[in-house]
């Protein structure tokens, strides 16, 4: 070989050796020294390229890395994420990287819903509860009602197989309207009806990182409809889900579920696509309320739900980022409204959104299209809904001097409606702006002051101020006091409904169709609330203890009232019996949405979250809600309102190891009073609900088999006086990673 050829070959060999991947190996363990299989380990280069693996049964991992500088991250549910300092990979062998994962303290969980900026849960200006990834993975819940039933101060009601209603610090009921729901900060509240359709969320539990529940008014930063709370569902990014994973399940009551998620990363680009299916047979119907009042007979409905979602993240730089989302969901099943049950066949909703982030500033534009068809089960009446909305949101976080942190922003929304029961109005526009200031007086005392002003073309402007103080008397302890004002904007239906319907009455002469009219009031003003709260949170030996007490005053409660009865002088058209018979009957002629009186509410909440070891955790909470105090103008008849359970209690325990997982919870709900469907009033009985799950993981953490169950004692539970009878639901599930 000539010298030139030898030099060329040597240069090529050296160049190949310098670019050949070098293995970065190590072992992941917990604080007790136990190895942790199933941990996702990701190395991210300064170029944005990533390499990901999962630890083996002995906790070992190996990443083949090309020469460069990397940051290594390790993630496992129930543990705080690990991030390494920069690691330089060259031509020489790389030293092993030992990784120790620490148990994540509940009090130090980072949340964003309390002030629209990242902060530790224990220092949030309002009461916030978080359902974390560990609880999500071991939960037996089939829907958000079961998942969030254990949150203090939150009332969950399952009316049918698909109809789930959630309210914080207020009585729930059909079409619950006082709690705003968000998906990654984007509202999913249905403006036309004033409610949340939880089954139309386009993502499954597999994609959720955590659920944050703000217990208390949130209009000062989130705007309309955050009257008594906010539920923010935060999903995992493509970089947190690299690979393919899915699940299959089958169980009692015809329960079937399947889902698949695939995510990948290519340099600065990340993507995720998902799809899922869920179905359940109908629950049984009661013949009467618990006190014996006969209910109109009808057969309830099961549900079938389909979801699809896609997301693309493009990190142009470490500061400048783009996010693109789109999704679709459809559902069928029963929905309860004021005039009775309707079959929603189907509900459909699609959305698209674009988010641009530059450091602490972000702008999001989103479009939502919604379609529904409702068929009455007690009537032959049907209704049609088509709505589209476009929303633009922006916010910015910045420090002002040494003592101020400002968060400010604004929003605009345009909606178009085509509703068969609102024939006269087809559009609505709204806009708002907010600012909040965290004022650091010193290391232990912080003030919060802020306000939001919103404008609607239907009623004008509404202001929502917030003022609070947080004091840290010692490390790990926070005392807070907060005043908030919030509001619910009247929905399009509450303002402009004109819905003639009918119900069938069994008379001695045969069936008779009774005409009923539901109408809105265009002069309705927003329903407002003034709320004061004091709270305490402490981190004691790893346990998080918290206590809250609050008092609300609601003004202008918007509710549907019976406005007119049929009388002997004005009988129903075609009435077949003597008119005098109507003197002994209460037959509704007209229901009207009205703004009435003042309602005072108060309550208290206690909770404890206790890690017992690196794999075992326990929790307990208690909620007290006093009966609402209703005040009317002198001489007026007190109006009926739902009354929440006076006492609620939850205890739970969860275990999670690399090989096995289990959870158990017991929830007690006191009796409650209902009066929001067909003017039928009555109490539901108190009940206990026992839920649990158990699972085993094998194949290097890639396959998990679980058995999950709710209402394990198979009690007959009626959660609303007009609701279905809820029984046991046990399913078996296989989860897999490819």
C-alpha positions in Angstrom: 0.0 0.0 0.0 1.3 3.4 -0.9 1.8 6.1 1.7 -0.9 8.2 0.2 -3.4 5.3 0.3 -2.4 4.4 3.9 -2.9 8.0 5.0 -6.3 8.2 3.2 -7.5 4.9 4.8 -6.3 6.0 8.2 -8.1 9.3 8.0 -11.3 7.6 7.0 -11.0 5.1 9.9 -10.3 7.9 12.4 -13.3 9.9 11.0 -15.6 6.9 11.3 -14.4 6.2 14.8 -15.1 9.8 15.8 -18.7 9.7 14.5 -19.6 6.2 15.6 -22.2 6.1 18.4 -20.8 5.7 21.9 -22.9 3.9 24.5 -24.0 5.9 27.5 -25.0 3.3 30.1 -26.2 3.4 33.7 -28.6 2.1 36.3 -31.7 3.9 37.6 -32.7 3.3 41.2 -34.9 4.9 43.9 -33.7 6.5 47.1 -33.7 3.2 48.9 -31.3 1.7 46.4 -33.9 -0.5 44.6 -33.6 -0.7 40.9 -36.3 0.8 38.7 -37.3 -1.0 35.4 -39.7 0.7 33.0 -38.1 4.2 33.4 -38.0 6.3 30.2 -34.5 7.7 29.7 -34.1 10.4 27.0 -30.9 12.1 25.8 -31.4 15.4 24.0 -28.6 16.9 21.9 -28.0 20.6 21.6 -29.2 20.1 18.0 -32.6 18.9 19.2 -32.0 15.3 18.2 -33.2 12.7 20.8 -32.4 9.1 21.7 -34.8 7.3 24.0 -34.8 3.9 25.8 -36.6 2.1 28.7 -34.7 0.6 31.6 -34.6 -3.2 31.8 -35.7 -5.4 34.7 -32.4 -4.7 36.5 -32.8 -0.9 36.1 -30.0 -0.8 33.4 -30.1 1.3 30.3 -27.9 2.0 27.3 -28.1 4.9 24.9 -26.1 4.9 21.6 -25.0 8.5 21.2 -23.1 10.2 18.4 -20.4 12.6 19.5 -21.9 15.8 20.9 -23.3 17.4 24.1 -26.5 16.0 25.7 -28.9 16.5 28.5 -30.3 13.3 29.9 -33.8 13.1 31.4 -35.4 10.1 33.3 -39.2 9.9 33.9 -41.3 7.5 35.9 -44.8 8.1 37.3 -44.7 8.9 41.0 -41.1 10.2 40.9 -39.8 13.7 40.3 -38.1 13.9 36.8 -34.3 13.6 36.7 -32.3 16.0 34.6 -28.5 15.7 34.2 -26.0 18.5 33.7 -24.6 18.6 30.1 -22.8 15.4 29.2 -20.1 15.5 26.5 -19.8 12.4 24.3 -16.5 12.2 22.4 -14.4 9.5 20.8 -13.4 8.0 24.2 -15.7 5.8 26.3 -18.3 7.6 28.3 -18.4 7.1 32.1 -21.5 5.3 33.4 -24.4 7.6 34.5 -26.0 6.5 37.8 -29.5 8.0 38.2 -31.4 8.2 41.4 -35.1 9.2 41.2 -36.7 10.9 44.2 -40.3 10.7 45.2 -42.2 13.7 44.0 -43.6 15.8 46.9 -47.3 16.5 46.3 -46.9 20.0 47.8 -44.1 20.9 45.3 -46.1 19.7 42.2 -45.9 22.5 39.6 -49.3 23.9 38.6 -50.4 26.6 36.3 -54.1 27.0 36.8 -54.0 29.1 39.9 -52.3 32.1 38.4 -51.6 31.2 34.7 -47.9 30.9 35.5 -45.9 27.9 36.8 -45.7 27.7 40.6 -45.5 25.1 43.4 -48.9 23.9 44.5 -48.3 24.9 48.1 -47.6 28.5 47.2 -50.6 28.9 44.8 -52.9 31.9 45.7 -56.0 29.7 45.7 -56.8 26.1 46.7 -55.6 23.7 44.0 -55.8 19.9 43.9 -53.8 17.8 41.4 -54.4 14.4 40.1 -51.0 13.3 39.0 -49.7 10.8 36.4 -49.2 8.1 39.1 -52.9 8.3 40.2 -54.0 8.4 36.5 -52.1 5.2 35.7 -53.5 3.2 38.7 -57.0 4.7 38.7 -60.0 2.4 38.0 -62.0 5.3 36.6 -63.8 5.0 33.3 -64.6 8.7 33.1 -63.8 12.1 34.8 -66.6 11.7 37.3 -65.0 8.7 38.9 -61.5 10.1 38.5 -62.3 13.4 40.3 -64.8 12.1 42.8 -62.0 12.0 45.4 -61.1 15.7 45.0 -62.2 17.7 48.1 -64.9 20.2 47.5 -65.9 18.7 44.1 -69.3 17.2 43.5 -69.5 14.5 40.8 -72.8 13.2 39.5 -73.2 10.3 37.0 -76.7 10.8 35.5 -76.4 8.1 32.8 -73.7 6.1 31.0 -72.5 9.2 29.2 -73.9 12.2 31.2 -71.3 13.3 33.8 -71.6 16.6 35.7 -68.9 18.1 37.9 -69.1 21.2 40.1 -66.6 22.6 42.6 -67.9 24.1 45.9 -71.5 24.1 44.6 -74.3 21.7 44.0 -74.0 19.8 40.8 -77.0 18.8 38.6 -78.0 18.6 35.0 -76.0 20.8 32.7 -73.7 22.0 35.6 -72.6 25.5 34.6 -70.5 26.9 37.4 -67.1 25.2 36.7 -65.0 26.1 33.7 -63.2 23.2 32.0 -60.0 23.6 30.0 -57.8 21.3 27.9 -54.2 22.6 28.0 -55.7 26.0 28.9 -58.2 26.0 26.0 -61.8 26.2 27.0 -64.1 23.3 26.3 -67.2 24.9 27.9 -70.3 24.8 25.6 -71.5 28.5 25.4 -74.8 27.7 23.7 -76.1 25.6 26.6 -73.8 26.6 29.5 -72.3 23.2 30.3 -69.3 20.9 29.7 -69.6 17.7 27.6 -66.9 15.6 29.2 -67.3 12.8 26.7 -66.2 15.1 23.8 -62.7 15.5 25.1 -60.5 14.3 22.1 -57.8 12.7 24.3 -57.8 9.7 26.6 -56.4 9.2 30.1 -53.2 7.7 28.5 -52.3 11.2 27.2 -52.9 13.2 30.3 -50.0 14.3 32.5 -52.1 15.7 35.3 -55.5 17.2 36.1 -55.5 20.5 38.1 -58.6 21.5 39.9 -58.9 25.1 41.1 -61.4 25.1 44.0 -62.8 28.6 44.0 -63.6 31.4 41.6 -61.2 31.9 38.7 -62.8 34.6 36.5 -60.0 37.1 37.4 -57.6 35.3 35.1 -59.8 32.8 33.1 -62.8 34.9 32.4 -66.5 33.8 32.0 -67.9 30.7 33.6 -65.1 30.1 36.2 -67.7 30.9 38.9 -66.8 28.3 41.5 -63.8 26.6 40.0 -61.7 25.5 37.1 -60.7 22.0 35.9 -57.6 22.1 33.7 -56.6 18.9 31.9 -52.9 19.0 30.9 -51.7 16.6 28.3 -48.2 15.0 27.8 -46.0 16.3 25.0 -44.7 14.1 22.1 -41.3 14.1 23.8 -42.9 12.6 26.9 -44.5 9.8 24.9 -41.9 8.7 22.4 -42.9 5.3 21.0 -46.2 3.4 20.5 -48.5 2.5 23.3 -52.1 1.4 23.7 -54.7 -0.5 25.7 -57.5 -3.0 25.3 -60.2 -3.6 27.9 -63.5 -5.4 28.4 -65.8 -5.7 31.3 -69.2 -5.7 32.9 -72.1 -3.7 31.6 -70.8 -4.3 28.1 -67.9 -2.0 28.8 -65.3 -2.1 26.0 -62.4 0.2 25.4 -59.4 0.5 23.1 -56.8 3.1 22.4 -53.5 3.7 20.6 -51.0 6.5 20.8 -47.9 6.9 18.7 -45.3 9.7 19.3 -42.0 10.5 17.8 -39.2 13.1 17.7 -37.0 14.1 14.8 -34.6 16.8 15.9 -36.6 19.9 16.9 -39.8 18.4 15.6 -42.1 16.2 17.8 -45.4 14.6 16.8 -48.2 12.6 18.4 -51.3 10.9 17.0 -53.9 9.0 18.9 -57.3 7.3 18.7 -59.6 5.6 21.1 -63.0 4.0 21.5 -65.2 3.4 24.6 -68.7 1.9 24.9 -71.0 0.9 27.8 -74.5 -0.5 28.0 -77.2 1.4 29.7 -77.8 1.6 33.4 -81.2 0.6 34.9 -83.9 3.2 35.5 -85.7 3.8 38.8 -89.5 3.7 38.8 -89.6 6.3 41.5 -87.5 8.8 43.5 -86.1 7.5 46.8 -89.1 9.1 48.6 -91.6 7.2 46.4 -92.6 9.9 43.9 -93.3 8.2 40.6 -90.9 9.0 37.7 -91.9 9.1 34.1 -91.1 5.7 32.6 -88.5 5.5 29.8 -85.5 3.3 28.9 -82.1 4.8 29.4 -79.3 4.7 26.9 -75.8 3.3 26.8 -72.9 5.2 25.1 -70.4 4.8 22.3 -67.5 7.3 22.1 -64.8 7.8 19.5 -61.8 10.1 19.8 -58.9 11.1 17.5 -56.2 13.7 18.1 -53.0 14.9 16.5 -50.3 17.2 17.8 -47.1 18.6 16.2 -44.5 20.5 18.3 -41.7 22.5 16.5 -39.1 24.0 18.7 -37.4 26.5 16.4 -35.1 27.6 19.3 -35.1 27.0 23.0 -37.4 30.1 23.3 -39.4 30.2 20.1 -41.8 27.3 19.7 -44.8 26.3 17.7 -47.6 23.9 18.6 -50.3 22.6 16.3 -53.3 20.5 17.5 -56.4 19.1 15.9 -58.9 16.5 17.1 -62.3 15.0 16.8 -64.7 13.3 19.2 -68.2 11.8 18.9 -70.5 10.4 21.5 -74.0 9.1 21.9 -76.3 8.5 24.9 -78.6 10.2 27.3 -78.6 13.8 28.3 -80.8 15.3 31.0 -82.1 18.8 30.5 -84.7 20.9 32.4 -87.7 19.4 30.5 -86.5 15.8 30.7 -84.3 13.2 29.1 -83.1 13.4 25.5 -81.2 10.9 23.3 -78.1 12.6 22.0 -77.5 10.7 18.7 -74.9 11.8 18.0 -72.8 14.5 19.5 -69.8 15.5 17.4 -67.1 18.0 17.9 -63.9 18.9 16.0 -61.2 21.5 16.8 -57.9 22.9 15.5 -55.5 25.2 17.3 -52.1 26.9 16.8 -49.9 28.1 19.6 -46.9 30.4 19.3 -44.5 30.8 22.2 -41.6 33.2 22.5 -40.1 32.8 26.0 -42.8 33.9 28.5 -45.2 35.2 25.8 -47.7 33.1 24.0 -50.6 33.5 21.5 -53.1 30.8 20.7 -55.7 30.7 18.0 -58.4 27.9 18.0 -61.4 26.9 16.0 -64.2 24.6 17.2 -67.1 23.1 15.3 -69.9 21.4 17.3 -72.9 19.4 16.1 -75.7 17.7 18.0 -79.0 16.1 17.4 -81.4 15.5 20.4 -84.5 13.4 20.4 -86.9 13.5 23.4 -87.6 10.2 25.2 -90.7 11.5 26.9 -91.8 13.5 23.9 -91.7 13.2 20.1 -89.8 16.5 19.9 -86.3 16.8 18.6 -83.8 19.6 18.3 -80.7 20.4 16.2 -77.5 22.2 17.1 -74.7 23.5 14.9 -72.2 25.9 16.3 -68.8 27.2 15.3 -66.4 29.4 17.3 -63.1 31.1 16.7 -61.0 32.2 19.7 -57.8 34.1 20.1 -55.9 34.2 23.4 -52.6 35.8 24.4 -50.7 36.2 27.6 -47.3 37.3 28.8 -45.3 36.9 32.0 -42.6 39.3 33.0 -40.8 40.6 36.0 -41.1 44.3 36.9 -38.4 45.4 39.1 -37.3 43.3 42.1 -40.6 42.8 43.7 -43.3 42.3 41.0 -44.2 39.5 38.6 -46.9 40.4 36.2 -49.1 38.1 34.1 -51.3 39.9 31.6 -53.2 39.0 28.5 -56.5 39.1 26.6 -58.9 37.1 24.5 -61.5 37.5 21.7 -64.1 35.0 20.7 -66.6 34.9 17.9 -69.3 32.3 17.8 -71.9 31.4 15.2 -75.0 29.3 16.2 -77.8 27.6 14.4 -80.0 26.2 17.1 -83.5 24.9 16.4 -84.7 26.1 19.9 -83.1 29.5 19.5 -84.5 30.6 16.2 -83.9 34.4 16.5 -80.1 34.7 17.4 -77.2 33.3 15.5 -74.0 34.9 16.7 -72.2 36.2 19.8 -69.0 38.1 20.3 -66.9 38.5 23.5 -63.6 40.0 24.4 -61.6 40.4 27.6 -58.3 41.5 29.2 -56.7 40.7 32.5 -53.6 41.5 34.6 -52.4 40.0 37.8 -49.4 41.1 39.9 -47.5 39.0 42.4 -45.9 41.4 44.8 -43.0 40.0 46.8 -42.9 42.2 49.9 -40.1 40.0 51.4 -39.0 36.3 51.4 -42.1 35.3 53.4 -44.9 37.6 52.4 -46.5 37.9 49.0 -49.5 39.9 47.8 -51.6 39.1 44.8 -53.7 41.8 43.1 -55.4 41.6 39.7 -58.6 42.0 37.7 -60.2 41.0 34.5 -62.8 42.9 32.4 -64.9 41.1 29.9 -67.4 42.4 27.3 -70.2 40.5 25.7 -72.5 41.9 23.0 -75.5 40.3 24.7 -75.2 42.1 28.1 -72.2 44.4 28.2 -69.2 44.4 30.6 -68.4 42.4 33.7 -65.4 43.0 36.0 -63.7 40.2 38.1 -61.2 41.5 40.7 -58.9 39.3 42.9 -56.9 40.3 46.0 -54.9 38.0 48.2 -52.0 37.5 50.6 -49.7 34.6 51.1 -47.5 34.2 54.2 -44.8 31.5 54.7 -44.3 31.5 58.5 -41.8 28.6 58.2 -40.2 26.6 55.4 -42.8 24.4 53.7 -45.8 26.2 55.2 -48.1 28.7 53.5 -51.1 30.6 54.9 -53.3 32.4 52.4 -56.4 34.6 52.4 -58.1 35.6 49.1 -61.1 37.6 47.9 -62.4 36.9 44.4 -65.3 38.0 42.2 -66.4 35.8 39.3 -69.3 35.4 37.0 -71.2 33.1 34.6 -72.3 34.6 31.3 -75.9 33.7 30.4 -75.9 31.1 27.7 -77.5 31.6 24.4 -80.3 29.3 25.5 -80.9 31.2 28.8 -81.1 34.5 26.9 -83.0 33.5 23.8 -84.6 30.1 24.0 -88.0 29.5 22.4 -88.6 25.8 22.6 -92.2 24.4 22.3 -92.3 20.7 23.4 -94.8 18.3 24.8 -95.0 15.3 27.2 -97.5 12.4 27.1 -99.9 12.2 30.0 -101.9 8.9 30.7 -105.5 10.0 31.2 -108.6 8.0 31.7 -109.6 8.9 28.2 -106.3 7.8 26.8 -102.9 9.3 26.2 -102.8 13.1 26.0 -100.0 15.3 24.7 -99.5 18.3 27.0 -97.8 21.3 25.3 -95.0 22.9 27.3 -93.0 26.0 26.3 -89.5 26.8 27.5 -88.4 30.4 26.9 -85.4 32.6 27.7 -85.0 36.1 28.9 -82.9 38.5 26.8 -82.5 40.9 29.7 -80.6 38.4 31.9 -77.5 39.8 33.6 -74.4 37.7 34.5 -74.7 35.6 37.6 -72.0 36.8 39.9 -70.3 35.5 43.0 -68.2 37.3 45.7 -66.0 34.8 47.6 -63.6 34.9 50.5 -61.3 32.1 51.4 -58.6 31.3 54.0 -56.3 28.4 53.7 -53.2 26.6 55.0 -50.8 24.2 53.4 -47.9 22.5 55.1 -45.2 20.0 54.1 -44.6 17.9 57.2 -42.1 15.0 56.9 -43.0 14.5 53.3 -46.7 14.6 53.9 -48.8 17.5 52.5 -51.5 18.8 54.8 -54.0 21.4 53.8 -57.2 23.1 55.1 -59.5 25.7 53.5 -62.6 27.5 54.6 -64.7 29.7 52.3 -67.9 31.7 52.0 -69.7 32.6 48.8 -72.5 35.0 48.0 -74.2 34.5 44.6 -76.3 37.3 43.1 -78.7 37.0 40.2 -78.8 33.2 40.2 -79.9 32.2 36.7 -82.3 29.2 36.9 -85.2 27.7 35.0 -88.5 28.4 36.9 -92.0 27.3 36.4 -93.6 30.5 35.1 -97.2 29.5 34.3 -99.6 26.6 35.0 -102.6 25.4 33.1 -105.8 26.5 34.8 -109.6 25.8 34.4 -109.8 29.2 32.8 -106.9 28.4 30.4 -106.8 24.6 29.8 -104.4 22.9 27.4 -105.6 22.9 23.8 -107.8 19.8 23.2 -108.1 19.1 26.9 -110.5 16.0 27.0 -111.6 16.3 30.7 -113.7 18.9 32.5 -111.7 22.0 33.1 -112.4 21.9 36.8 -110.1 18.8 37.0 -107.1 21.2 36.5 -107.7 22.7 39.9 -106.3 19.5 41.5 -103.5 19.1 39.0 -100.2 20.8 38.6 -99.6 20.9 34.9 -96.8 23.2 33.7 -97.5 25.4 30.7 -94.4 27.6 30.6 -90.9 27.4 32.0 -88.7 30.6 31.9 -85.1 31.3 32.6 -85.0 33.9 35.3 -82.5 35.8 37.4 -83.5 35.5 41.1 -82.4 36.4 44.5 -79.3 35.8 46.5 -77.7 32.5 47.6 -75.2 32.3 50.4 -72.9 29.2 50.6 -70.1 28.2 52.9 -67.9 25.2 53.5 -64.6 23.8 54.6 -62.1 21.2 53.3 -59.4 19.2 54.9 -56.9 16.9 53.1 -53.7 14.9 53.7 -51.4 13.3 51.1 -48.9 11.0 52.8 -46.1 9.1 51.0 -45.4 6.0 53.1 -42.4 4.9 51.1 -41.0 5.1 47.6 -43.8 2.9 46.3 -46.8 3.4 48.7 -48.9 6.5 49.2 -52.1 7.3 51.1 -54.5 10.2 51.0 -57.6 11.3 52.9 -59.9 14.3 52.7 -63.1 15.7 54.1 -65.5 18.3 52.7 -68.3 20.1 54.4 -70.9 22.2 52.5 -73.6 24.0 54.4 -77.1 24.1 52.9 -77.5 27.2 50.7 -79.2 30.1 52.2 -81.8 31.6 49.8 -82.8 35.2 50.1 -85.6 36.8 48.1 -87.2 40.2 48.0 -89.9 40.8 50.6 -93.1 39.0 49.9 -91.7 36.7 47.2 -91.8 32.9 47.4 -88.4 31.3 47.9 -87.2 29.7 44.8 -86.0 26.1 44.7 -82.3 25.3 44.4 -80.3 22.1 44.5 -78.6 21.4 47.8 -75.2 19.7 47.8 -74.1 16.9 50.0 -73.4 18.3 53.5 -70.6 15.8 54.2 -68.2 14.1 51.8 -65.1 12.0 52.7 -62.5 10.1 50.7 -59.7 7.8 51.7 -57.3 6.1 49.3 -54.1 4.2 49.0 -52.0 3.4 46.0 -48.9 1.2 45.4 -46.7 1.4 42.4 -43.5 -0.6 41.8 -41.8 -1.6 38.6 -43.6 -5.0 38.6 -46.9 -4.4 40.4 -49.4 -1.6 41.0 -52.6 -1.3 43.0 -55.1 1.3 44.3 -58.1 1.3 46.6 -60.4 4.2 47.5 -63.6 4.6 49.5 -65.8 7.6 49.0 -68.7 8.7 51.1 -71.3 11.2 49.8 -74.1 12.5 52.0 -77.7 12.8 50.8 -78.5 15.7 48.4 -81.5 17.6 47.2 -82.5 18.0 43.6 -85.1 20.2 41.8 -83.7 20.8 38.3 -85.5 18.4 36.0 -89.3 18.6 35.2 -89.9 20.4 38.6 -89.6 17.0 40.3 -88.1 17.6 43.7 -86.6 15.2 46.2 -83.6 13.8 48.1 -81.1 11.1 47.1 -79.8 8.8 49.8 -76.2 9.0 51.1 -73.9 6.3 49.7 -70.4 4.8 49.9 -68.5 3.9 46.7 -65.6 1.5 46.8 -63.2 1.5 43.9 -60.0 -0.4 43.2 -57.4 -1.7 40.8 -54.5 -4.2 40.6 -51.9 -4.7 37.9 -48.8 -6.6 37.0 -46.1 -5.5 34.6 -43.8 -7.8 32.6 -41.8 -8.0 29.3 -39.3 -5.3 30.5 -42.1 -2.9 31.4 -43.8 -3.1 28.0 -46.9 -5.1 29.0 -49.2 -4.4 31.9 -52.3 -6.4 32.9 -54.9 -4.7 35.1 -58.2 -5.5 36.8 -60.2 -2.3 37.6 -63.5 -1.8 39.3 -65.8 0.9 40.5 -68.6 0.5 43.0 -67.1 -2.9 44.0 -69.8 -3.6 46.6 -72.4 -3.4 43.8 -74.6 -1.0 45.7 -77.6 0.5 43.9 -76.6 4.1 43.8 -78.8 6.9 42.5 -76.7 10.1 42.3 -79.5 12.4 41.1 -83.2 12.2 41.8 -83.8 11.8 38.1 -80.6 9.8 37.4 -80.0 6.2 36.4 -79.1 3.5 39.0 -75.4 3.0 39.1 -74.0 -0.5 39.8 -70.7 -2.3 39.8 -68.4 -2.0 36.8 -65.4 -4.3 36.7 -63.1 -4.4 33.7 -59.8 -6.2 32.7 -57.3 -4.3 30.7 -54.1 -4.9 28.8 -51.7 -2.0 28.3 -48.7 -2.3 26.0 -45.7 -0.4 24.7 -44.2 -1.2 21.3 
